Amino acid sequence: MLKLVAIAMGGLVVLMAAIELQNAVKEDRTAPVAATPDDPLRAELARCRTLAPDDLKTDTACREAWAENRRRFFDGAPPRDLDE
C-alpha cells in the first residue's frame, strides 16, 4: 500500500512539473521582442521571409540584406571551418 502511495505522489510531482514547464514556455512566447523599428535591415529581412524560395533566388535586395545580416553577425570575420 505504501508503495502505491509513493508511486502516486511521484506521478503527481511529474504532472505538476509538466504543467509548470508549459506555463513557463507560454510566458516566453508572449514576451515582447526587443526590436529597433528604425532599422531598415530588419524590415527588409521580414519582407524576405515572406517570399517563396524561388523568388529569393532572383531578389537581389534580399540577398544583399542577408549578406549584410551575416556581416553584422560575424562582425566582418570570415566563418571558421568547424572540421579543423
Secondary structure, DSSP 8 states (H G I E B T S, - for coil): -HHHHHHHHHHHHHHHHHHHHHHHHHHHHHS-----TT-HHHHHHHHHHTS-HHHHHH-HHHHHHHHHHHHHHHTT-----TT-
